[in-house]
Amino acid sequence: MNKKLLLFDIDGTLLSAQGVPKKVFMQILHRRFPEYAHGSSLNFSGMTDPQIAMNILKMNHSQHSDNRQLIQDLLNDFLDELSLHITSRNPPRIYPGVIELLETCRYRRGCFLGLVTGNMQRGAYIKLSACGLQNYFPVGAFGSDSPDRNQLPPIATQRAEAFYGRQFKKEDIWIIGDSIYDVRCARVNNLHCLAVCTGLTEAAILKAEHPDAIVSDFRDTQKIMEILCS
């Protein structure tokens, strides 16, 4: 079997933070800009954290929507606050089948795990560590690397190759996620994509993006491994 690099999204794919990040970010925004009334209706699914911040500022017609330093400050405050709300005592909810799938991947010869997520790196590991998933993902690419999700797979691949000491062919790399943006970033980079319908995006919308495969969830470990590692 060829060496497979499996790059997972986090929110809506592996786990649900049950609305906590959005609530925390809006609280941070209102502390700095109490007059800003818009943003809670924004669908965060598939967007990078910097994109989320920029879009919410634009929704409020803010003159600061392109201010990189302000956006970084907002995100730093957000992560500080997030670490107080998402903990091992108040962890995200792991989706059914996730742990079984990750355990199978971990011990499958020629199978290597990483992340491609819109979370800032610190935010990603706040969520993963709170529910005990952090050790499955020693490498990845994050919203802190680029606000453009399409740029993340090559970064994740380069880091995985350095960490694992192996080279991965494009045809052996999979993006696994729940949003149209996961599918699109795979397509832009000529990678495979497994779409999973555990997030906010309806199955019909995901199918319209033409992922290589689509599953309702991760309960059927054998079927998923056949898709990813055949």
N, C-alpha and C positions, 0 to 999 in steps of 0.2 A: 504493500500500500504506500502511495506517495505520502509525504509529510503534509499534514493539514494544519492550517492556521485558522482558528475559529475566533472571530472578533465580535464580542457581544456588546450590544447596547445595555444600559442599566434600567432606567425608568420605563415601566410599561413592558419590559422584556423579562428581566430577572425578578423585579420587585415593584411594589407600589409603596411610595412614601405617603400615600393616603392624603394628599393635598397639603402636607406640612410645608414643603419648600415654597409653594406659591404663597401661602399665608405668611410665611416668614419674610419673603422678599417684599411683599406689599407693605408689611409693617416697617421694614427698613426704608422703603421708598417714602412712606408717609412721615417718617421721622424727619427726613431731610426736606421733603416737599409736601407739607400737609395739604396744600391746595390741589394736588394731583388726584383726580377722581377716577381715572380710567386705568385699566390693566387687569383687573381680576377676571375679565371675560376672555382674556387671551389664552388660546390653547398652546401650552408649552411643548406639546409632544413633538419630539424630533429636532427642536431648536437647540442651539448651543446656549449656554448661560449668557455669554455676551450679547447674542442676538436677542434673547429675551429682554435683557436690560435696555438695549437700544430700541426695540419695538415698543416697550411700555413707555419709554420717554417720548417717542414719536406720537403715540396715542394721546399723550397729554400735551402735544404741541410744544414740547420743551425745546428751548434753545440749546440744551446740553446733550441732545441725542447723539452727537458725533464727538463728544468730549471723552476721549479714551481714559483720561485720568479719573474723571468723575465716575465713569462706568466701572473702572477697576476698584475705586473706593467703595462704591455701592456693593460690588460683589464680595469684597473683603469683609465688609460689615455683615453681609448676608451669610457668609460662611462661618463667621464667628458666632452669629446667632443660631444658625442651623445646627452647629455642634452642641448647642444646649438643648435643642428640641429633639434631635434624632440621636438616640443613644441605645446602648444594650438594654436599657430599661424601657425604652420606647422605640423599638426597632421598626423598620419598614416591614411590610408583609411580603414574604417570598412566595412567588407563584408556585402552584402545584407542579411537581416534576423537575423543578430547577435543580435541586440538590442532587437528585438521582442522575440527572444528565451530566452535571459538572463532575460528579464522582466518576462516572463512566468515562468521560473525556480525559480526566486526569490520569487514569490508569490504562488508557488505550494507547498502545504503541503507535508512535508517529502522529499523535494528536496533541496540539499545543494551543493554549488559551491566551487570549488577550482581550482588550477593551477598545471599542470605538464609541465614545459617548460625548454628548454635549455638555456634560457636567464639567465644571472646573475640576482639576485633579484632586484637590483637597476635598471638594464636595463629594466626588465619586467614592472616595475611601471613607468618608464619614458615613455614608449610606451602607456601603458594603461591610464595613467593620461592625456597624451596629447590629447586623444580622448574621455575622460570621462568614461572609463570603469573600473576604479580602484576599485570602491566601490562594484562591483559585486564579487570581489575575495579577501576576507580577509585573506586567507591562501593559501599555495601552497608549491611546492618544485621546486628548480631552479638549473641552472648550477653552481651556487655558492655553492650549497650543495654537488654536486658530478659531475665530468666530465662524468660519466657513466649514461646515461639516464635510464637504467634499475633499478638503485638504487633509483630513485626519487619517484615512486608511493608509496612505504611504508612510506617514509618521509612525503609526502603530506597527506597520510591517518592518520598518527599519529597526525599531526598538526591539521587536520580537526576534529578529534575526541576530541582533547583537546579544540579547539576553540568552537565547536558546542555543546560539552557536550553529545555526542552520540557515539555509536559504530556502525561501518559499516561492514556488511558481504562482503566477496570478491565478491559474486555473485551480489551485489548491487552497485558495484563501476565500473564506466565507464571512460575509457580514450578516449578523443575526440581530434582527430588531423588529420593532412593532410599528414603525411609522413609515410614511412614504419617503421621508428623507433618508432613512436607512437604505431603502431600496435604491434611491437615486444616487447616493454616494457610492454604492457598490457599482452601479452601472457606469458612472463617470470614470471609475477607476478600473473598469473591465474585470470586476470580481464577481463571484457568485453571491447570491443573497437568499437567505431563508427568512421569510416574514412570518411573524407569530401574532395571532389575534388576541393578545392578552392586554393590550393597551387601549387607547381611546379611539383608534382608527378602525372603522368597519372593514370586514373582510372583503367586501366588494370593492372598496376604495384601494385596498392593498393589492388585490388581484389585478386591478386596472394598471398598476405600475409594473406588472410582469416580473415579479421575483422568480427565481429559479424554482422555488418551492414555497408553499405556505401551509402552516399548521395552525390549529385552533389554540393549542397550548403545548406544553412540554411533557405531558403525562406519558406518552408512548415513546419511551427512551429508545427502544429497538428501532422503531420506524425513523426517528430523527437521526440516529447514528447511521442508518442505511443511506439516508439522504446526504449527510455531511461527509461520510468517510468511505463511500463506495468508489 
